[in-house]
Amino acid sequence: MQTRKLGPFTVNAIGLGCMSMSHAYGTPDLVEAERTLNAALDIGYNFLDTAYLYGFGKNEELLGRVMKARRQQFVLASKCGIVKSPEGKRVIDGSPASIRATCEGSLQRLQTEVIDLYYLHRRDFKVPIEDSVGELSRLVEEGKVRAIGLSEVSAATLRKAHKVHPVTALQTEYSLWSRNAEIAVLDTCQQLDIAFVAFSPLARGFLTGKLNDPQAQLEAGDIRHNFPRFYPENYPKNLQLLPAYQQIAREAGCTPAQLALAWLLAKAPHIIPIPGTRHLDYAIENFGAINVKLAAAQVAKLDAIINHETVVGDRYNPPTQTEIDTEQFPS
């Protein structure tokens, strides 16, 4: 079993993202989600990732209900910093009061006395990062949180935060088709001995090769309809990248999804991908990527086939992009 360092914890090299069990990618299937969660620990997953945002607490409640009896078998990560407004909309709020209130609620929903890794989900540009991290550090001092993390922040913000309190992990999107982390954040994490947790490592389904027509295959409420790379004018162009990619998967003797994860594991030892799924078959398939070994030449081929210059469409639409504090490739 491959393991990776996550601050004070040692986890298996691939974690489980739990968002889609309650949020974002169509109608939740709680029966399948519960089956997948329990089976995941038996498979070998021991790092589970959730957030208050995922269903505004529903995902945390799911994990608390299903995993309470097995709490000692996994490292638990959750997130604060995005809350629900009185109108029911998501609002970024990194104020100390909001962080504390969300944490108190998360502990109850997760039915645990302590959260192993607690992230600030998004930087609140109205609040100095030092203030947000300062509150997270107080939660550590009080024993409610064991370690802190940041999500979707720049290398400069990470360095500022790390001076206030040691940051255990930085989480951001990273896959063959989302490479912004390579500008500065990946190297900064390595320099500061911070784990880099890669969310959406399968490019939100694109790299599995199973999503041929988003307009036909995705439900109306699926958030991918809002992402430019999935727009009808862009997605067919991106599909043209897959044949060469799939050929490398055949050469490596793995599935396309496993290839995407093996590429991440080969990039650097401080990277921990957390593919998300609510389906047991996919959870089994994804974890199998631990056994895929890529040659340096295969990694180089993948880098050349799918990258920020060959992918068509921005990562986020303009309103969402304004929320992100990360370095961007020049357009």
Beta strands, then each sheet from edge to edge (+ up, - down):
strand 1: 3-6
strand 2: 9-12
strand 3: 16-17
strand 4: 47-49
strand 5: 75-80
strand 6: 82-84
strand 7: 90-92
strand 8: 115-120
strand 9: 145-151
strand 10: 167-173
strand 11: 195-199
strand 12: 271-273
sheet 1: 1+ 2-
sheet 2: 3+ 4+ 5+ 8+ 9+ 10+ 11+ 12+
sheet 3: 6+ 7-
end
